[in-house]
Amino acid sequence: MEYTILIHQAGDGGFWSEIPALPGCYSDGSTLEEVLKNTRKEIEDYILSMKMARAGVPVKEDFIVSRITVESAVASII
C-alpha cells in the first residue's frame, strides 16, 4: 500500500509528518531520512492497531496535492 504523506519543517528544527488518509497518524524526526523511517513505522503500527480492532483500514485518498503562487504584493502583507 502507498500513502501520501505531508512533511513539515518543525519550528525548533527537524521535521514532522502527517498522513491525511490516516486521521491522527503523525511522526517526526531530526532529518528527512529519519522522519521518513519513523513515518513508515507509524503507518505500520496504525494499520496493525486498526486490524487488531477489526476496523477498516483506509486505503483510498481523495485529495490532490498542489501549489499555488500568489502575487508578491499580497504575499508581502502576510
N, C-alpha and C positions, 0 to 999 in steps of 0.2 A: 504494500500500500504506500501511496505517496500523500503527503500532506504539505500544504503551503504553510510556511512559517514567516513571520514578520520579525525582523531583528532590529532592535533599537539600541542606540548608544545610551548607556546609563549616565546619569548626571555626575556620579562620583568615579567615572572610569569604567571600563569593561562594557559589557553588552547584556541585554536581556531579550528574550524571545517570547512570542505568543503564537498560539496555533488557533486560528479563528474557527476551525471546524470542531475543535475540542474545547468547549467552554471551561474556563478555569485552569487550563493547561498552560503553564508558563515555565520558563527556565532562565538561567543566567550563566555567565562565565566571564573571565577576565580577558579572554581573547576570542576572536571569531571561531577558531578551531574548538575551543573549549565550550562555547555556547552551542555550537552545532552538536558536539558529542553529548552534552548534557540534555539538549532538546530531544535528541533521538531516544535517550534513556527515559526521559519524562513521557514521551509519546508511548513507548513500550509499556511503561508502568500504568499509564492511563488506560490503555486498551486492555491490559490484564485485569485491572480493577473493574472495568465495565463488564468483561466476560465473567468474572467471578460473581458479580452482582446479577448476572443473567440479563443485563441491559444491552440494548442495541449499540453497536459501535458505529459512530458516524464515519462514513467513507466518502460522501459526496460534498463538495464545496461549491456553493453557488455565488461566487463573487469574482470580481475582476480586480487585479492589482494594476494600477496605472499611475502616471504622474501628470501633473498639470502645472504649467508655467503661468505665473501672474505677472502683470505689468510691474515694473520696478517702482513706479510712483505709489502704487497700492502697497507693495511689499515693504516700502520704507516707513509706512505708518505703523506697522506691526511692531 
